[in-house]
Amino acid sequence: MTTTAMLVRRFLADYTRNGPNLVLLAVIPVVFVVVAAPALADAARLLGGTGGGPALETVTAGWAAAFLTGVAMYFQISSARTTDRRLTLVGLSRVRLAGARLTAGAVLALMATLVSVLALTFRGQLDAPWRVAAGTAMFAVVYLGLGAVVGALVPNPVNGTVILMFIWILDVFFGPTLSGSESPVLRLFPTHFISLWTVALPSGHGGPGELALSLGWVVTSVALALFVITRTTTTGHARRARRTGSLGQLLTGLRMGWRDWRRTPVLWLLLALVPAVFILLSDAITPHGHTPVVLREAGAEVTTMVDPAEIHAGTMAPVAVASLAALVGIFVVLDARAADRRLTLAGQRPTVLLTTRLTMVLAAAAVATAVSLAVTATVFDASNWGVYIGGNALLAVTYALIGVLIGPIFGRVSGTFMAFGA
């Protein structure tokens, strides 16, 4: 028992060692619950969701807690694979190690829940504070399990965070409080029934109640995380560099970068799949109708009526492009940092290294942009495709470079929080 407590303390100390992690633990719930909630409530009414207004603003606390816990738990597991493997090799029980990791994650989940509920309380009086707090905690625990599972199975940080982002975005934007879709498939999303129970909305179908199904998701996610962590091992890869001229160094660096990406084909699959699914589902669930949209033209505000079904997919493409480009920028630079230092010591020119990494970052961002635009073209008709394509391309470059800058400054966890929040 003493060993487990010591491990939990060390795991939490490792998380808090990076100051921005704690800052963003307080900032992100405020952004979700206080700043973004009114706009999301308007979007819910537009999309026909069952949780528009106060109900949706209440469930934003759960979304914030889930996001914080899932990302923190992902890096708790994925970044410590080698360390955990060594601990098991010297005799530490795998079950005890996995339990310590999940306990540390539970403490982070509790912190995320408290901050999120406090931010919600700051907005105004809660009708059922204990119900909201319990629902928010269930959000956090479910994503604690999901973050641990993804961290154990997908060690590559780009692939892992994109998968986790994909799950979270689908869960939020196509959940019952924001989406008006009645498809039975959406009931399989992790927090579908937790959202309904938290805001006291009936599911509208037979079977077990919302609380029973919510607790089922909580227990299943934690049990699956415990199982996967205890069964996961890690492997290492060595890299070697060649010394040559500037052009030769650049070509060699690009060739090695391409070879490295070929070893992780799931990255390219995610860069293509995430925007495609996100955009097509946005188009599929948006009902036809008329809603006022305020535009600014030549310094004057103009209000026009539009059909949300005709514009929703077009507005989702930039969101997908920006998020993926920022994540790629963060992790391409961070993953190559140690190798780049060795290459510099071996004679590689810093300008060549910078050019190589930026080329790889922009290439991945270009893939996400091209797929997003190609998919968007099937469900959205821009009035000026040249401007629309140029705007998305500029957005991809901007957020990719932002990712390159914030990655070394804020690290993996805080950098991912910022990429999601942006």
Residue pairs with C-beta under 8 A, 6 or more apart in sequence:
3 92
3 96
4 96
4 99
4 100
4 103
7 96
7 97
7 100
7 104
8 100
8 103
8 104
8 107
11 76
11 80
11 100
11 101
11 104
12 104
12 107
12 108
14 80
15 21
15 72
15 76
15 104
15 108
15 413
16 22
18 410
18 411
18 413
18 414
20 410
20 411
20 414
21 72
21 411
21 413
21 414
23 414
24 68
24 414
24 417
24 418
25 68
25 111
25 112
25 115
26 115
28 64
28 67
28 68
28 417
28 421
29 61
29 64
29 65
29 68
29 112
29 115
29 116
29 118
29 119
30 119
31 64
31 421
32 60
32 61
32 63
32 64
32 67
32 116
32 119
33 57
33 60
33 61
33 64
33 116
33 119
33 120
33 122
33 123
34 119
34 122
34 123
36 60
37 56
37 57
37 60
37 123
38 57
40 56
40 57
40 60
40 178
41 52
41 53
41 54
41 56
41 57
42 52
43 49
43 178
44 51
44 52
44 53
44 56
44 177
44 178
45 52
45 53
46 289
46 291
46 308
47 178
47 179
47 180
47 285
47 286
47 287
47 308
47 312
48 179
48 180
48 287
49 56
49 176
49 177
49 178
49 179
49 180
50 176
50 177
50 180
50 196
50 201
51 58
51 59
51 176
51 177
51 178
51 195
51 199
51 201
52 177
55 177
55 199
55 201
56 177
56 178
56 199
57 120
57 123
58 120
58 126
58 132
58 198
58 199
59 135
59 177
59 195
59 198
59 199
60 120
61 116
61 117
61 119
61 120
61 132
61 136
61 139
62 116
62 135
62 136
62 138
62 139
62 140
62 191
62 194
62 195
62 198
63 139
63 168
63 172
64 112
64 115
64 116
64 119
65 109
65 112
65 113
65 115
65 116
65 136
65 137
65 139
65 140
65 143
66 139
66 140
66 142
66 143
66 168
66 171
66 191
67 143
67 168
67 417
67 420
68 108
68 112
68 116
68 140
68 417
69 105
69 108
69 109
69 112
69 140
69 141
69 143
69 144
69 147
70 143
70 144
70 146
70 147
70 164
70 168
71 147
71 161
71 164
71 413
71 416
71 417
71 420
72 105
72 108
72 112
72 147
72 413
73 105
73 108
73 109
73 143
73 144
73 147
73 148
73 151
74 147
74 148
74 150
74 151
74 160
74 161
74 164
75 151
75 157
75 412
75 413
75 416
76 101
76 104
76 105
76 108
76 147
76 148
76 151
77 101
77 147
77 148
77 151
77 152
77 229
78 150
78 151
78 152
78 154
78 155
78 157
78 160
79 157
79 412
80 101
81 155
81 232
81 234
82 234
82 236
84 97
84 101
84 234
85 233
85 234
87 97
88 94
88 97
94 229
94 230
95 226
95 230
97 229
97 230
98 225
98 226
98 229
98 230
99 226
101 148
101 229
102 144
102 148
102 222
102 225
102 226
102 229
105 144
105 147
105 148
106 141
106 144
108 144
109 137
109 140
109 141
109 143
109 144
110 137
110 140
112 140
113 133
113 136
113 137
113 139
113 140
116 136
117 129
117 132
117 133
117 136
120 126
120 132
120 136
121 129
126 132
128 200
131 197
131 198
131 200
132 198
134 198
135 194
135 195
135 197
135 198
135 199
135 214
136 198
138 191
138 194
138 198
138 214
138 215
138 217
138 218
139 191
139 194
139 198
141 218
141 221
141 222
142 190
142 191
142 194
142 217
142 218
142 221
143 168
143 190
143 221
144 221
144 222
144 225
145 218
145 220
145 221
145 222
145 223
145 224
145 225
146 164
146 167
146 190
146 221
146 225
147 164
148 225
148 228
148 229
149 221
149 224
149 225
149 228
150 160
150 163
150 164
150 167
151 160
152 225
152 228
152 229
152 232
153 228
153 232
154 160
154 163
154 266
155 234
156 264
156 266
156 267
157 331
157 334
157 335
157 412
158 264
158 267
158 327
158 328
158 331
158 332
158 335
159 264
159 266
159 267
159 270
161 327
161 331
161 416
161 419
162 267
162 270
162 271
162 274
162 324
162 327
163 270
165 274
165 323
165 327
165 420
166 270
166 273
166 274
166 277
166 278
167 190
168 420
169 278
170 189
170 277
170 278
170 281
171 189
171 190
171 191
171 192
172 178
173 179
173 278
173 281
173 282
174 181
174 186
174 189
174 281
174 285
175 186
175 189
175 191
175 192
175 195
176 186
176 192
176 195
176 196
176 201
176 203
177 195
177 196
177 199
177 201
179 186
179 285
180 285
180 287
181 284
181 285
182 204
183 285
186 192
187 193
187 203
187 205
190 217
190 221
191 217
193 203
193 210
193 213
193 214
193 217
194 210
194 214
194 217
195 201
196 202
196 203
196 210
197 210
197 211
197 214
202 210
203 210
207 213
208 216
239 256
239 339
239 342
241 339
241 342
241 343
241 346
241 348
242 252
243 249
243 346
243 347
243 348
244 252
246 349
246 351
246 352
249 348
249 349
249 352
250 352
250 355
250 356
253 348
253 352
253 353
253 356
254 356
254 359
254 360
257 356
257 357
257 359
257 360
261 267
261 268
261 360
267 364
268 367
271 324
271 328
271 364
271 367
271 368
271 371
272 367
272 368
272 371
274 320
274 324
274 368
275 317
275 320
275 321
275 324
275 368
275 371
275 372
275 375
276 371
276 372
276 375
278 316
278 319
278 320
279 313
279 316
279 317
279 320
279 372
279 375
279 376
279 379
280 313
280 375
280 378
280 379
282 312
282 313
282 316
283 309
283 312
283 313
283 379
283 380
286 308
286 309
286 312
286 313
287 308
287 309
288 307
288 308
288 309
289 307
289 308
289 309
290 305
290 306
290 307
291 305
291 306
291 307
291 308
292 303
292 304
292 305
293 303
293 304
293 305
293 306
293 311
294 301
294 302
294 303
295 301
295 302
295 303
295 304
296 302
310 380
310 381
311 380
313 376
313 379
313 380
314 376
314 380
314 382
314 388
316 376
317 372
317 373
317 375
317 376
317 380
317 392
318 391
318 392
318 395
320 368
320 372
321 365
321 368
321 369
321 372
321 392
321 395
321 396
321 399
322 395
322 396
322 398
322 399
322 422
323 399
323 419
323 420
323 422
324 364
324 365
324 368
325 364
325 365
325 368
325 369
325 395
325 396
325 397
325 398
325 399
325 400
325 403
326 399
326 400
326 402
326 403
326 406
326 418
326 419
326 422
327 403
327 416
327 419
328 361
328 364
328 365
328 368
328 400
328 403
329 361
329 365
329 399
329 400
329 401
329 402
329 403
329 404
329 405
329 407
330 403
330 404
330 406
330 407
330 412
330 415
330 416
330 419
331 403
331 407
331 412
332 357
332 360
332 361
332 364
332 404
333 357
333 361
333 403
333 404
333 407
333 408
334 407
334 408
334 411
334 412
334 415
336 357
337 408
340 348
340 353
340 357
343 353
344 350
344 353
357 404
358 401
358 404
361 400
361 401
361 403
361 404
362 396
362 397
362 400
364 400
365 396
365 397
365 399
365 400
366 393
366 396
368 396
369 392
369 393
369 396
372 392
373 388
373 389
373 392
382 388
399 419
399 422
402 422
403 415
403 419
406 415
406 418
406 419
407 415
409 415
410 418
